[in-house]
Amino acid sequence: MIEVENVHFTYPNGVEALKGVSLTIRDGEFVAIMGQNGAGKTTLIKHFNGLLKPTKGTVRVDGVETVKTSVAALARNVGFVFQNPDHQLFSETVEEEIAFALKNFGFDAEVIEKRISWALNLLGLEQYRKTSPFLLSGGERKRVALASVLAWDPKTLVLDEPTIGQDYQQKEKLRQFIVQMQTQGKTVVVVTHDVEFVAECNPRVVLMKDGKIVADGEGRTILTNPEILAQSSVVLPQITQIFMRLTPLGLPKDVIDVYEAKEILLKCWRRSGGK
């Protein structure tokens, strides 16, 4: 779905944000891009829908070079949710915000109404249908921005720090939705500092530092390796830290989420006769 070949990008102020990045994201894949602030994560994903064009190198989305097409053309297949929702909200009500892109893409009125209701219910926003998004909290505005993108059902969903301002319940809904998208063959790319969220999702993990990719692999492999994580200033998941301390008791150290931890501890409890 997305091919990045030896991409360099320099901002007008002279800051070189990407330095020879190459990355391939396949159809239906779930990828988490992680790293410290200034690593180049957001700059990279803005190349996925043409918001930025490479200074050098090539970016292809679904086989099309981004420099040869418009952001509007790419947006139909690549939905992008900004870290700051205020960068993409402008309508007078939540309902109108979600409807805007649907109208632009030519959906008929009946489909638009169904998609609005679906998105509002999915993200717990139904009570705000007629409310201005700018009267909502930061977390709620984030969900409105997400709803406005999900409504047109893009092939690829790119989320920049989607868990900021969200409580555990909303994070769990997001995780379940991502799983649902994967079963439908959708591609999901998430930029996040939330290592616990990534651990519970267990996607492919790409680590960045100073405009370069320093590690790329299965979530479990990356997130249980302190040496690899240290390259990008990413900490081990809390569950992993606990289980690494429990290895002398015969427990595995490569545990990354609470669901797996629960199953392991229950098995230990049963073997001990419930003691």
C-alpha positions in Angstrom: 0.0 0.0 0.0 2.8 2.5 0.9 6.3 2.4 -0.4 9.0 4.9 0.8 12.3 4.7 -1.0 15.4 6.6 0.3 13.3 9.6 1.3 15.0 12.8 2.5 13.0 15.8 3.6 14.3 19.2 4.6 12.0 22.0 5.9 12.3 25.5 4.6 14.2 26.6 7.7 16.9 24.1 6.9 16.0 21.3 9.3 16.6 17.9 7.7 13.8 15.9 9.2 14.2 12.7 7.2 17.5 11.2 6.2 17.3 8.3 3.7 14.2 6.6 5.0 13.0 3.4 3.3 9.8 1.6 4.4 7.2 -0.7 2.9 3.8 -1.0 4.5 1.7 -3.8 3.0 -2.1 -4.0 2.5 -3.9 -4.9 5.7 -0.9 -4.3 7.9 -0.9 -2.6 11.3 2.2 -0.5 11.9 3.1 1.6 15.0 5.8 4.2 14.4 7.6 5.2 17.6 10.5 7.4 18.8 11.3 10.5 20.8 10.0 14.0 19.8 11.9 15.3 16.7 12.6 11.8 15.4 10.8 12.5 12.2 7.7 10.4 12.8 5.0 13.0 11.9 7.1 14.2 9.0 7.2 10.7 7.6 3.5 10.0 7.8 2.6 13.3 6.2 4.3 11.9 3.1 1.7 9.1 3.1 -1.1 11.3 1.8 1.0 14.0 0.0 0.8 16.7 2.7 4.5 16.7 2.3 6.5 15.8 -0.8 10.0 14.4 -0.5 13.0 16.6 -1.1 14.7 13.5 -2.5 13.5 9.9 -3.0 10.1 8.4 -3.8 6.8 7.8 -2.0 4.2 5.6 -3.7 0.7 5.1 -2.3 -1.2 2.2 -3.9 1.3 2.3 -6.7 0.9 6.1 -7.4 3.8 8.5 -6.8 2.7 11.2 -4.4 4.5 13.9 -6.4 2.4 13.1 -9.4 -1.0 13.4 -7.8 -2.9 15.8 -5.4 -3.6 15.6 -1.7 -7.3 15.5 -2.6 -6.9 12.5 -4.8 -4.8 10.6 -2.2 -7.2 11.5 0.6 -10.0 9.2 -0.7 -7.8 6.2 0.1 -5.7 7.6 2.9 -7.5 9.0 5.9 -5.2 11.2 8.1 -6.1 12.2 11.7 -3.8 14.9 13.1 -2.3 14.9 16.5 -4.0 18.3 17.2 -7.7 17.9 16.1 -8.0 21.7 15.8 -5.9 21.5 12.7 -8.7 19.7 10.9 -12.0 20.8 12.5 -13.9 23.8 11.1 -17.6 23.0 10.9 -20.3 24.5 13.1 -21.5 21.1 14.5 -20.1 17.7 14.9 -22.7 16.3 12.5 -21.6 18.8 9.8 -17.9 18.0 10.5 -18.5 14.3 9.8 -20.7 15.0 6.7 -18.2 17.4 5.0 -15.9 14.9 3.4 -18.7 12.5 2.6 -20.4 15.3 0.6 -17.2 16.1 -1.2 -16.7 12.5 -2.2 -20.1 12.4 -3.7 -22.0 10.1 -1.2 -25.8 10.4 -1.5 -27.8 11.8 1.4 -29.1 8.5 2.7 -25.6 7.0 2.9 -24.2 10.2 4.5 -26.8 10.0 7.3 -26.1 6.3 7.9 -22.3 6.9 8.0 -22.7 9.9 10.4 -24.8 7.8 12.8 -22.4 4.9 12.6 -19.3 7.1 13.3 -21.1 8.9 16.2 -22.1 5.7 17.9 -18.7 4.0 17.3 -16.9 6.8 19.2 -19.5 7.7 21.8 -20.4 11.1 20.3 -24.1 10.8 19.6 -25.1 13.3 22.3 -22.8 15.9 20.6 -24.4 15.6 17.2 -25.7 19.2 17.1 -22.9 20.6 19.3 -20.0 22.8 18.0 -16.8 20.6 18.1 -15.0 23.6 19.6 -17.1 23.4 22.8 -15.9 19.9 23.4 -12.9 18.7 25.5 -9.6 18.0 23.8 -10.2 14.2 23.9 -13.7 14.6 22.5 -12.5 16.8 19.7 -9.9 14.1 18.9 -12.7 11.6 18.6 -14.7 13.9 16.3 -11.7 14.3 14.0 -11.3 10.5 14.0 -15.1 10.0 13.3 -14.9 12.5 10.3 -12.2 10.3 8.7 -13.6 6.9 9.5 -17.0 7.9 8.0 -15.7 7.7 4.4 -14.1 4.3 5.0 -10.6 4.9 3.6 -8.3 1.9 2.6 -5.6 3.3 4.9 -6.0 5.0 8.2 -3.1 7.1 9.5 -3.4 8.3 13.2 -1.0 10.7 14.8 -1.0 10.2 18.6 -4.6 9.0 18.7 -4.6 8.0 22.4 -3.7 11.5 23.8 -6.6 12.8 26.0 -8.4 9.4 25.8 -9.3 7.3 28.9 -8.8 3.6 29.1 -12.3 2.8 27.8 -11.8 4.9 24.7 -8.4 3.4 24.1 -9.9 -0.1 24.3 -12.6 0.9 21.8 -9.8 2.2 19.5 -7.9 -1.0 19.8 -11.0 -3.1 19.0 -11.8 -0.9 16.0 -8.2 -1.4 14.7 -8.6 -5.1 15.0 -11.9 -4.8 13.1 -10.3 -2.8 10.4 -7.6 -5.5 10.0 -10.2 -8.2 9.5 -11.6 -6.0 6.7 -8.2 -5.8 5.1 -7.6 -2.2 6.0 -4.1 -0.7 6.5 -3.5 1.1 9.8 -0.5 3.3 10.7 -0.2 4.8 14.2 2.3 7.3 15.5 2.4 7.2 19.2 4.4 7.5 22.4 1.9 5.3 24.2 3.9 2.1 24.6 1.2 0.4 26.7 -1.3 0.9 23.9 1.1 -0.5 21.3 1.9 -3.5 23.6 -1.8 -4.4 23.9 -2.2 -4.1 20.1 1.1 -5.9 19.2 1.5 -4.5 15.7 4.7 -4.3 13.6 6.8 -1.6 15.3 9.1 0.9 13.5 11.5 2.9 15.7 12.9 6.2 14.5 15.7 8.5 15.7 17.1 11.6 14.2 15.2 11.2 10.9 16.2 7.6 10.4 14.6 4.1 11.0 16.8 2.3 13.6 14.6 -0.8 14.1 11.7 -2.5 12.4 10.1 -5.7 13.4 7.3 -7.6 15.3 6.0 -5.8 18.3 6.9 -8.5 20.8 10.5 -8.7 19.5 11.0 -4.9 19.6 9.1 -4.1 22.8 10.9 -6.7 24.9 14.4 -5.6 23.9 15.7 -2.9 26.2 18.8 -2.3 24.0 16.8 -1.7 20.9 14.2 0.5 22.6 17.0 2.6 24.2 18.1 3.8 20.7 14.8 5.7 20.4 14.2 6.6 24.1 11.2 4.3 24.3 10.6 2.5 27.6 9.7 -1.1 28.1 6.0 -1.8 28.7 5.2 -2.0 32.4 4.0 -5.6 32.1 7.3 -6.5 30.5 9.3 -4.8 33.2 7.4 -6.8 35.8 7.8 -10.2 34.1 11.5 -9.6 33.5 11.9 -9.4 37.3 9.9 -12.7 37.6 12.1 -14.8 35.3 13.9 -16.4 38.2 10.5 -17.9 39.1 10.3 -19.6 35.7 8.0 -17.0 34.1 8.7 -15.8 30.5 10.2 -12.4 30.1 8.7 -11.5 26.7 5.2 -10.7 27.9 3.9 -7.4 26.6 0.2 -7.1 27.5 -2.1 -7.6 30.4 -4.2 -10.2 28.6 -1.3 -12.5 28.1 -0.1 -11.8 31.6 -3.4 -12.8 33.1 -3.5 -16.1 31.2 0.1 -17.0 32.4 -0.7 -16.1 36.0 -3.9 -18.1 35.9 -2.1 -21.1 34.6 0.5 -20.8 37.4 -2.3 -20.5 40.0 -4.1 -23.6 38.7 -0.8 -25.6 38.7 -0.2 -24.6 42.3 -3.7 -26.0 43.2 -5.1 -22.5 43.7 -2.6 -21.6 46.4 
